[in-house]
Amino acid sequence: MLTFTVVAPKGGVGKTTLTANLGGLLRDFGFRVLLIDADVQPSLSKYFELGHIASYGVTKLVSEGFLTRDCISTVRLPFGEGGFKGVAELDPMPDIDIVLSDTREGKLQDWLGQRLDRLVRISMALNQQAVASAYDFTIIDTQGALGHLQDAAVNAADILISPVTPDVLSAREFIDGTRHLIKRHEEAANMGFKVPAMRAVINRTENTRDSREMSSLIREGYLQMRGRVSTVQTAIHSAVAFRKAATARVPVHWIDPQRAADAMHMLLWELIPSLQGVYAPNHRNHGVPAPVFAEAVMESSGIGLQ
């Protein structure tokens, strides 16, 4: 199982949108996907329509250190509804499973603050053999601020995905905040904890001079972070399709199977190189190659099997 944590030192940069759309695309490739909403403002929990709502959520997962069935809700995607182009080509199985956020009052953050093992509370749950064998990918959405819950989500990741928007204030704040986040986790590395590699994604770009200049500034800023951060080449453009997808509560490649779908495929190929050239069944270029399963994905990405 490969775990991504989507993280940023500030809110409003598109973490939840990226999480939901990567999860939806991986599902349509045929992979078994688990989403975890580790944000105290539960945006991911509201992105998709739910077919089953579990009795518990992220609070029980973290506090018990186990993922049990009563924490797992399921996403209901509207197959056969809405007239989405090409969706008839998709297999309605497997479901996307999701652990919902239920920690708005901050009680979980307070509880974690008193625990010496707070960094490993999520990884403990995901490293169970039953979980690792049930899912190919886990994607964790996080809050837009530093905190104990974000720290636990970072520690659980194999790869960090960090979206940043190309405007001058956000870019400067983001680079400074990312430096602080990396320094914070390098201190944890001194105690034997891992510091996952971070892949920065320039999100919501526009075809303007300012946007291109800010994208260059962001790429140059990350080069100064001692190899801890690399920027993917794929930039995600600001497109109305993403807003339409959120309104319809479906992945964006259902709404726009061309430009937005192309961008999400290219991003996924950069994050998981062994999937290059593989398309979702509703994509115009879908052909014969079958999805590569998680073990081969992890080997080609240089990540050891758990």
C-alpha positions in Angstrom: 0.0 0.0 0.0 1.2 3.5 -0.9 0.3 6.4 1.3 0.1 10.0 0.1 -0.4 12.9 2.5 -1.6 16.2 1.0 -0.2 19.0 3.1 0.3 22.7 3.0 1.3 25.3 5.6 -1.8 27.4 4.7 -5.4 26.8 3.7 -7.1 27.7 0.5 -4.5 26.2 -1.9 -6.6 23.3 -3.2 -5.6 20.4 -0.9 -9.1 18.8 -0.7 -9.7 19.2 -4.5 -6.4 17.5 -5.3 -7.1 14.7 -2.7 -10.6 14.0 -4.1 -9.6 14.0 -7.7 -6.5 11.9 -7.3 -8.6 9.4 -5.3 -11.3 9.3 -7.9 -8.8 8.8 -10.8 -7.0 6.0 -9.0 -10.4 4.3 -8.3 -11.3 4.5 -11.9 -7.9 2.9 -12.8 -9.2 -0.1 -10.7 -7.3 0.5 -7.5 -8.7 0.1 -4.0 -8.5 3.6 -2.5 -8.9 4.8 1.1 -9.3 8.5 1.8 -8.7 10.0 5.3 -10.0 13.4 6.2 -7.5 14.6 8.9 -8.6 18.2 8.6 -10.5 19.8 11.5 -12.6 21.6 8.8 -14.0 18.5 7.1 -14.1 19.6 3.5 -13.1 16.2 2.1 -15.8 14.5 4.1 -18.3 16.7 2.2 -16.8 16.5 -1.3 -18.5 13.2 -2.4 -21.9 11.9 -1.7 -21.8 9.1 0.8 -23.5 5.7 0.4 -22.7 4.5 3.9 -21.9 6.7 6.9 -19.9 5.0 9.6 -20.6 5.5 13.3 -17.0 6.8 13.9 -14.3 8.6 12.0 -10.7 9.9 12.3 -11.0 10.4 16.1 -11.4 6.7 16.8 -8.8 5.7 14.2 -6.2 8.0 15.8 -7.1 7.4 19.5 -7.2 3.6 19.1 -4.4 3.3 16.6 -6.5 0.8 14.6 -8.7 1.1 11.5 -12.0 -0.8 12.2 -15.0 -1.2 10.0 -17.1 1.2 12.1 -14.7 4.0 11.1 -15.0 3.4 7.3 -17.7 5.2 5.3 -18.1 4.7 1.6 -18.5 7.1 -1.3 -21.4 6.8 -3.6 -20.5 7.9 -7.2 -23.5 8.5 -9.5 -22.9 5.8 -12.1 -25.7 5.9 -14.7 -26.8 9.4 -13.6 -26.0 12.9 -14.8 -25.0 12.1 -18.4 -21.3 12.2 -17.7 -19.4 11.4 -20.9 -17.8 7.9 -20.9 -18.8 7.0 -17.4 -20.6 3.9 -18.8 -17.2 2.5 -19.5 -16.3 2.6 -15.8 -16.6 -0.3 -13.4 -18.7 0.8 -10.4 -16.5 -1.3 -8.2 -14.5 -0.9 -6.1 -16.0 1.7 -3.8 -13.9 4.5 -2.5 -13.7 4.2 1.3 -13.3 7.2 3.4 -12.6 8.0 7.1 -14.6 11.1 7.9 -13.4 14.0 10.0 -15.2 14.3 13.3 -12.9 16.5 15.3 -14.1 20.1 14.8 -13.8 21.1 18.5 -10.1 20.4 18.5 -10.3 17.7 21.2 -8.3 15.3 19.1 -5.5 17.8 18.8 -5.5 18.3 22.6 -5.5 14.5 23.1 -2.5 14.1 20.8 -0.6 16.9 22.5 -0.5 14.8 25.7 0.8 11.6 23.9 4.5 10.8 23.5 3.5 8.6 20.5 1.5 11.2 18.7 3.6 11.1 15.6 2.8 7.4 14.9 -0.9 7.3 15.8 -2.0 7.3 12.1 0.8 5.2 10.8 0.1 2.6 13.5 -3.4 2.1 12.0 -2.3 2.0 8.4 0.5 -0.4 9.0 -1.8 -3.2 10.1 -1.6 -6.1 7.7 -5.4 -6.1 7.3 -5.3 -2.5 6.1 -2.3 -2.9 3.9 -3.9 -5.9 2.1 -7.3 -4.2 1.7 -6.1 -1.0 -0.1 -3.7 -0.1 -2.8 -3.5 3.6 -2.0 -4.3 5.8 1.0 -4.6 9.6 0.5 -4.7 11.8 3.6 -6.1 15.3 3.5 -4.8 17.7 6.2 -5.5 21.0 7.8 -3.9 24.2 6.5 -1.9 24.8 9.7 0.8 23.1 11.7 -0.4 20.9 14.5 -0.2 17.5 16.0 -2.8 15.9 13.7 -0.9 17.2 10.6 2.3 15.9 12.1 0.8 12.4 12.5 -0.5 12.5 8.9 3.0 13.6 7.6 4.7 10.8 9.5 2.2 8.2 8.0 3.1 9.2 4.4 5.4 7.6 1.8 5.1 10.7 -0.3 3.9 14.2 0.6 2.0 16.2 -2.0 2.0 19.9 -1.5 -0.2 22.2 -3.7 0.7 25.9 -3.9 -1.0 28.7 -5.8 1.1 31.0 -8.0 0.3 34.4 -6.5 3.1 36.4 -4.8 1.8 36.5 -1.2 0.8 32.8 -1.2 4.1 31.8 -2.8 6.2 33.6 -0.2 4.1 32.4 2.7 4.1 28.9 1.3 7.8 28.7 0.8 8.5 30.0 4.3 5.9 27.7 5.8 7.2 24.7 4.0 10.7 25.4 5.3 9.3 25.5 8.8 7.4 22.2 8.2 10.5 20.5 6.9 12.6 21.7 9.8 10.0 20.6 12.3 10.1 17.1 10.8 13.8 16.9 10.5 13.9 17.3 14.3 11.6 14.3 14.4 14.0 12.4 12.1 16.7 12.9 14.8 14.5 10.6 17.0 14.3 8.0 14.3 11.1 9.1 12.5 11.0 9.3 8.7 10.8 12.5 6.7 8.9 11.7 3.5 9.9 13.3 0.2 7.7 16.2 -0.8 6.4 16.8 -4.3 5.1 20.4 -4.8 2.3 20.9 -7.3 1.7 24.4 -8.7 -2.1 24.6 -8.6 -4.7 26.9 -10.1 -2.3 28.5 -12.7 -3.5 30.9 -15.3 -2.2 31.7 -18.7 -0.8 35.1 -17.6 2.7 36.6 -17.3 2.2 37.0 -13.5 1.2 33.4 -13.1 4.2 32.2 -15.1 6.6 34.4 -13.1 5.2 33.2 -9.8 5.5 29.6 -11.0 9.2 30.2 -11.7 9.6 31.8 -8.3 8.1 28.8 -6.5 10.3 26.3 -8.4 13.4 28.3 -7.6 12.4 28.7 -4.0 12.1 24.9 -3.6 15.6 24.4 -5.0 17.0 25.9 -1.8 15.4 23.2 0.4 18.4 20.8 0.4 16.7 18.3 -1.9 13.7 17.8 0.5 11.2 19.3 -2.0 10.9 18.8 -5.8 8.3 20.4 -8.0 6.4 18.3 -10.5 6.4 19.5 -14.0 2.7 19.2 -14.4 0.8 22.4 -13.4 -2.9 22.2 -12.7 -4.7 25.1 -14.4 -7.5 27.1 -12.9 -10.5 25.7 -14.7 -14.2 25.9 -14.2 -14.3 22.1 -14.6 -12.9 21.7 -11.0 -15.7 23.8 -9.6 -18.3 21.9 -11.6 -16.9 18.6 -10.4 -17.1 19.7 -6.8 -20.7 20.8 -7.3 -21.6 17.5 -9.0 -19.6 15.7 -6.3 -17.7 13.6 -8.9 -14.0 13.5 -10.0 -13.0 16.2 -12.4 -12.1 13.7 -15.2 -15.9 12.8 -15.3 -16.8 16.5 -16.0 -13.9 17.2 -18.4 -12.5 14.0 -19.9 -10.1 16.1 -22.0 -8.0 19.0 -20.7 -8.7 18.5 -16.9 -8.4 14.7 -17.3 -5.1 15.1 -19.2 -3.7 17.3 -16.4 -4.7 14.8 -13.7 -3.3 11.8 -15.6 0.0 13.6 -16.2 0.2 14.5 -12.5 -0.5 10.9 -11.5 2.1 9.7 -13.9 4.7 12.0 -12.3 3.8 10.8 -8.8 3.6 7.1 -9.8 6.0 6.7 -12.8 5.0 3.0 -13.5 1.5 4.2 -14.4 2.8 6.3 -17.3 0.7 5.7 -20.4 -2.2 4.1 -18.6 -5.5 5.9 -18.9 -8.8 5.6 -17.1 -11.5 3.7 -19.1 -13.5 6.9 -19.9 -10.4 8.7 -21.4 -10.2 9.0 -25.2 -6.8 7.3 -25.2 -7.7 4.4 -23.1 -6.2 1.2 -24.5 -5.0 -2.2 -23.7 -2.5 -1.7 -20.8 -3.9 -2.8 -17.4 -3.2 -0.9 -14.1 0.1 -1.8 -12.3 -0.6 -3.0 -8.8 0.8 -1.2 -5.8 3.8 -3.5 -5.2 5.2 -2.7 -8.6 4.3 1.0 -8.2 6.2 1.3 -5.0 9.3 -0.5 -6.4 9.4 1.8 -9.4 9.1 4.8 -7.2 12.0 3.8 -5.0 9.8 3.1 -2.0 10.3 0.0 0.1 7.4 -2.3 0.6 5.8 -2.2 4.1 
